[in-house]
Amino acid sequence: MGYTLNFNLIWRHFDKLWGGLLLSLELAVISIAIGIVIGLLLAVWYVSAGRAVRTVIAAYVEFIRNVPLILLVYLVFYGLPTVVDIAYSAQTSFIATLSLYSGAYLVEVFRSGLEAVPRGQLDAGKAIGLTPWQRLVHVRLPTMLRITLPALSNTFLSLFKDTSVASVISVPELTYGAQWINFNTFRIVEVYLVVTAMYLLTGYALLYALRLVERRFRAAH
Amino acid sequence: MSIAPPANLALLDISDVSKSFGSVEVLRSVSLQVTRGEVVTVIGPSGSGKTTLLRCVNFLESYDSGSIRIDGKEVGFRDTGTRQRRSERDLAKMRAETGMVFQSFNLFPHLTAAGNIMLGLRKVRGKSSTEARAIAEHWLGRVGLAHKADSLPAELSGGQQQRVGIARAVAMEPKILLLDEITSALDPELVGEVLEVVRSLAEDGMTMVMVTHEMAFARDASSRIVFMADGGVSAAGPPAEILGTEIDNERLRSFLARFRASHF
């Protein structure tokens, strides 16, 4: 028995995939933006706080890192609204989840970046009379950013792939689009071939663009 | 009736300062007065507490007892007489009164040579960007780097970086300049250009305390040399006396003998 590849049905519904890809990118961008804010705030807090705060932040990081993303997605979308009285769309719920998820990874990235800033630079900042806040903003963060940029790119790239998990709560991103086409046309091989290619090409393009940004940053600094 | 002399002649008054790291006593009741315009060089074997002493002067290190005053004001602790640490904001203000140049330069890697100098001028001294730039260019000219204003530290040689480090410190118009082994990390051929800058600052009357292993420079440029050993001041006096052969101090003699043996 022969299976003949037929992509016609895929192209007919390509708008589902294209729209899905754009939504995947949107989910990744919004989540990493919120994740960066979470990560930065907690990392700065972590390096300057006492043991109690550190323990709480570490607990958050370890919890997120040790629970599969798909479970977190279920917990936030199905679990949370049954416990507390809130309502949100699947998309909002997923963005919240992915933000908390990337935030936890970025706390670690930023924390180690902050700790990698050479002591001497901080001494130099003190010696010219900068206040702790000025030392953070003008000395520590710029150097930390330079150190952490590659890790930040990698985190963004894996977040982009992780957006596929949103399909389990019917957020119409790329993987969900693929499932939809599969259910309606049964062209399973074709659709997943096309979607794989789309993830791959987008991922490559992102990586390339981010490496360019990194290089520019390094040159400018 | 006589006119009382100023209560505090010394610009820098280190009095009876002691400090331990754990069970190791790194400073043992060190006292040292530096008057305006003086260049005091601190020499001594490694581990004798020279760098720690210098870092206590701008409170990069705290100390366990004694007092350090600049222009009569306690550096790290509140004026109330209790040993209560100043607030971070106050400490920042006090530190702006001293300048420090580091062994490993410690330039801010993301800022240009001019940017390194301008940061403190803008954020601490409140200068406008134009003013700060003008001051930065003036000092870069003084250290012979006018053409490097827009270079990043990574694009500069060690000697050039250290001259930027000096410019960054003096541009703040500190009352006193602290130099911590500023030529130790440099290739020998780059030492001269840095010392030349220090010499010209000394001629301008800048008050300086420096830790160095450059004995020839210490002899020529200092008004006084302090020899530290085991965390205490073991000998102090004019260069000719301290580096001379007449000195009656066994530790200093053996230090100098070892030093000469390894350097000539």
Interface residues (C-beta under 8 A of the other chain):
Chain A: P118 G120 Q121 D123 A124 G125 K126 A127 I128 G129 L130 T131 P132 Q134 H138 V139 P142 T143 R146 H221
Chain B: N58 L60 E88 R89 A92 K93 R95 A96 E97 T98 G99 M100 F102 S104 F105 N106 L107 F108 P109 H110 L119 G120 K123 V124 L152 R168 A169 M172
